[in-house]
């Protein structure tokens, strides 16, 4: 069924957007910075893909689920949506883990300070 992969990617992106909005992880925390990070990530990975195609590493296999729309030789439309999902998911994960790591570091730092006070 042509377009099924694209539909799955769009549904997944919508799910990531809902999580992002609910917990203010990436775009809802700082929209301009998030847009810049997203564009840089997309450009990097698209250049990576084009280089891989040029070197003969990446190619489109048998794809009954793809729309058939190519942005460049061997680069389907779905690739852009996949890269958006990849970058957004990564940044949401980073946004979710950052406060957890910060809290643990604060706790470790406060425990170290308490241990030093005891020794004095």
RABEL-V694179 format. One record per backbone hydrogen bond with DSSP energy under -0.5 kcal/mol. CO is the residue of the C=O (numbers start at 1). NH is the residue of the N-H. E is the energy in kcal/mol with one decimal. If there is no record, write none. Layout:
# RABEL-V694179
[[CO & NH & E] [CO & NH & E]]
This chain:
# RABEL-V694179
[[1 & 4 & -1.7] [3 & 7 & -2.4] [4 & 8 & -2.4] [5 & 9 & -2.2] [6 & 10 & -2.5] [7 & 11 & -2.3] [8 & 12 & -2.2] [9 & 13 & -2.6] [10 & 14 & -2.3] [11 & 15 & -2.0] [12 & 16 & -2.3] [13 & 17 & -2.4] [14 & 18 & -2.1] [15 & 19 & -2.1] [16 & 20 & -2.6] [17 & 21 & -2.6] [18 & 22 & -2.7] [19 & 23 & -2.3] [20 & 24 & -1.1] [20 & 25 & -1.1] [26 & 29 & -0.7] [26 & 30 & -2.0] [30 & 34 & -2.7] [31 & 35 & -2.5] [32 & 36 & -2.2] [33 & 37 & -2.5] [34 & 38 & -2.7] [35 & 39 & -2.6] [36 & 40 & -2.5] [37 & 41 & -2.5] [38 & 42 & -2.7] [39 & 43 & -2.7] [40 & 44 & -2.5] [41 & 45 & -2.5] [42 & 46 & -2.6] [43 & 47 & -2.6] [44 & 48 & -2.3] [45 & 49 & -2.6] [46 & 50 & -2.7] [47 & 51 & -2.6] [48 & 52 & -2.4] [49 & 53 & -2.5] [50 & 54 & -2.6] [51 & 55 & -2.1] [52 & 57 & -2.7] [52 & 58 & -1.2] [53 & 56 & -1.2] [59 & 61 & -0.5] [63 & 66 & -0.5] [65 & 3 & -1.1] [65 & 5 & -1.5] [65 & 6 & -0.6] [68 & 70 & -0.5] [69 & 77 & -2.5] [72 & 75 & -2.4] [74 & 76 & -0.5] [75 & 71 & -3.1] [75 & 72 & -1.1] [76 & 79 & -1.5] [76 & 80 & -0.5] [77 & 80 & -1.1] [77 & 81 & -1.0] [78 & 82 & -2.6] [79 & 83 & -2.5] [80 & 84 & -2.2] [81 & 85 & -2.4] [82 & 86 & -2.7] [83 & 87 & -2.7] [84 & 88 & -2.8] [85 & 89 & -2.5] [86 & 90 & -2.1] [87 & 91 & -2.4] [88 & 92 & -2.5] [89 & 93 & -2.4] [90 & 94 & -2.4] [91 & 95 & -2.7] [92 & 96 & -2.1] [93 & 97 & -2.3] [94 & 98 & -2.1] [95 & 99 & -0.6] [96 & 100 & -0.6] [97 & 101 & -2.6] [98 & 102 & -2.3] [99 & 103 & -2.4] [100 & 104 & -2.1] [101 & 105 & -2.5] [102 & 106 & -2.4] [103 & 107 & -2.6] [104 & 108 & -2.5] [105 & 109 & -2.4] [106 & 110 & -2.6] [107 & 111 & -2.3] [108 & 112 & -2.0] [109 & 113 & -2.0] [110 & 114 & -2.0] [111 & 115 & -2.2] [112 & 116 & -1.9] [113 & 117 & -1.8] [114 & 118 & -1.9] [115 & 119 & -1.6] [116 & 120 & -1.2]]
